[in-house]
Amino acid sequence: MLKLRKIDENNFMDVFELELDSGQEKYVSNPTRSLAQAYVYRNQCQPFGIYAGSIMVGYVLVIYDYETKEYNIWHMMIDKKYQRHGCGSEALDLIINYIKTMPFGESTEIILTCNRENYDGLNLFKKKGFKETGKSYEEEVEFVLPIIW
Amino acid sequence: MLKLRKIDENNFMDVFELELDSGQEKYVSNPTRSLAQAYVYRNQCQPFGIYAGSIMVGYVLVIYDYETKEYNIWHMMIDKKYQRHGCGSEALDLIINYIKTMPFGESTEIILTCNRENYDGLNLFKKKGFKETGKSYEEEVEFVLPIIW
């Protein structure tokens, strides 16, 4: 059973150790770089470590857009050592549940983008009910999930 | 003439491009990693880009310890393309002047550490009046500068 833990002074060093598998770097931003970006957007985002017990197995950043009132899931990744065990699916459920607590403000939808060649990601997001919005940004396809209670 | 500019959403991408010269990585933390650390200490620190005109030539993090009431200078670096032009010396003056504005709270001293083999750094800090405190942490020697008006 996975858990999300907020990144703080006790666990940030573990973020630096997370690694994508070869070839995945072009799909997902490096977690260290994402945490640097979290500094800039610190008033509208929450970075998490994804934990299996006491081990940080992945990372994700939840960010809120105060203008569009949308939650975005950014830079979700599972370390290469822990992939292929369903961690991504379980973590995504936790992230959606976190967003449903509306930590930054009200919203009716969750947005994310996925590289059009990241087939594992595309399958996961579609399985969870995310639908293509029709928008895309270079190689990134945008998806939306309505927030349903 | 150099300037310090706070890191924000308009300039953080330039932090990712800053590079140390070969062999310097063991002396100074990578700026992207430092900015990730700034997220964790966001209520007590200020990361800056060091600018020559519109070009970010370096990076530094100023951090305040609310318990000891000390300012620390962390991770100061000049990109390898702009080293050997006195940027470090000029930037350090700007950083000291910033700290004298007491942005996080009162203090009487500035602390930093320098790798004992980083001779350029050691020379610079001694030239500016920093004195060894006698403390060291593995390869890092601690220096202090009293804040004098």
Interface residues (C-beta under 8 A of the other chain):
Chain A: I7 D8 E9 F12 V15 F16 T32 R33 L35 A36 Q37 A38 Y39 V40 Y41 R42 P47
Chain B: I7 D8 E9 F12 V15 F16 T32 R33 L35 A36 Q37 A38 Y39 V40 Y41 R42 P47
